[in-house]
Amino acid sequence: MLYRKPIAATMVALSAVFLAVQSAHAAGWAGFAAEGSNNAFGWSSVDDFDATMAGHIGPDGALMGTPSINENGFFFLNPNFTVDVNDVEIDSVNEWGVSISGTNIGSITIPDVPGGSSPDLITEIIVRESGTYVSNDPQADFNLQTSITVTQVAPSPPLPFLPFETKSVTLLGGDYNFYPDGTWDVELIYEADKSAILSPTGFDTFRLDLTNLFQLTPTGVGNGSSISKTRADVIIPEPATSLLLMMGAAVALRRRR
């Protein structure tokens, strides 16, 4: 949807509430630091055979940079992610495993959460991305897609379904918001209890693939347009945190009216 009322202020307010709910036990994700754990989950790069990739699949994936990781999720704060006349397409994939019990994904070992922690099953994943753009007609100048694929490992996915499910948002679907001040944002929410394929009770262990396809159309090239992603959050809230986020959203929206 184009030129809707910005939700950026609401997102900032929610992020502040979100980060205040739990202490931030941050850890980097680069090279040999591609795994770790906190009180909510453990994680590991699915590309452990090539530790320099650290979850980045292919050269475009590395443009996402190194996320800060805490109990609330994965936060890519400084992506080097720009589509313009010099680079008309970016197709990035970032892939990692998440577990609340230390269950392995194939040969990939995911560290267990610290002793004494008993996290609930993960029932929701929220992807929020934002950035800047230069264009008088984003619909004509850009092709955009953000996708998240959840591959369930534990509990074992129900048969005869495949163990993975993909959710996507696209520019043509109207899910990207472009604002007159030259900023944009998008939100994608995966809810286990609304899944038609995977376990509706939530996940103990899963693989996560975050894919972005950003393209500049021939029209965009002719117009000298560009779009940059400057932040991407992959939020894995606990159920109580999800409720607090919804309450915070309602308060923020009432204040804006």
Steps between C-alpha positions, in 0.01 A plus 500: 500500500639842406518815709315367802536669836854404617529218749868576560430692821284216624771247413762703690270523802430129488869420467569699815228311686620175349862541600400607850309177559813287515867578558703523181767232492642608166739295293655558160456282194809502282751239396558256784244674727210348306349322799401563859215496748306717744217438746242474219666289227821372348599563140752388245582570139379223272814566295736382773705317237605850386521710814598811304149506355337513844150443372540696176410290197687644203664842462175698511415347836809660650352843422274454802802538726538371856194494725487576867335203673314499829207321667261685269647398167746602229552866413685599182571864577735603220427316175697613194199435283434741210346446157577773246631544145833347609343186646149442368431178693577356843389144580609432857444190713588470868453165670542382858365255753318583824429267793371532856638157591830472316361249250729463199400576143661221304871526569466856630537527876286770662611601851253441780356787704672560836411263784184585687327662203180334374378701200153442360455368148552770238164587349565822308767655278483864396710650221521878478711677240543868421715740302505789257415550134522747213208470259189684388324172421618204712246265347648555154867527602544203738430129526524397866443181696575398858455132589547289810517120486454305822623139490379308804744255662349439845239403584494281190273656237170325436482264205436496209586872482840632402693635802520858375276797430571834332334834564564794266416865453536675165482853368224404257309348791495843662688402814789746461424847635665799328483840671543851355809562716696241297473212749333160472417206721345154487387243756454123463354288783516121518263350758525130572136471609393622155723259312327254272812286468721508809429438867241745637639457850831668418861405440776360717755505218483639147705631211433856390561638150462874441498588130490844340464561128538870413501601133510829314271483196598649160271789589688548825834495320372768264378710790826466696309350792651310794394317815705408808426271792652644817353265762351151529363349822414131538308497827431177690283613790384290792120480535493753785717737298265467201208608719699798628590598144134492395402712802781743419385522138146584610628773734729645231220510244262670742763765571544566128128569444 
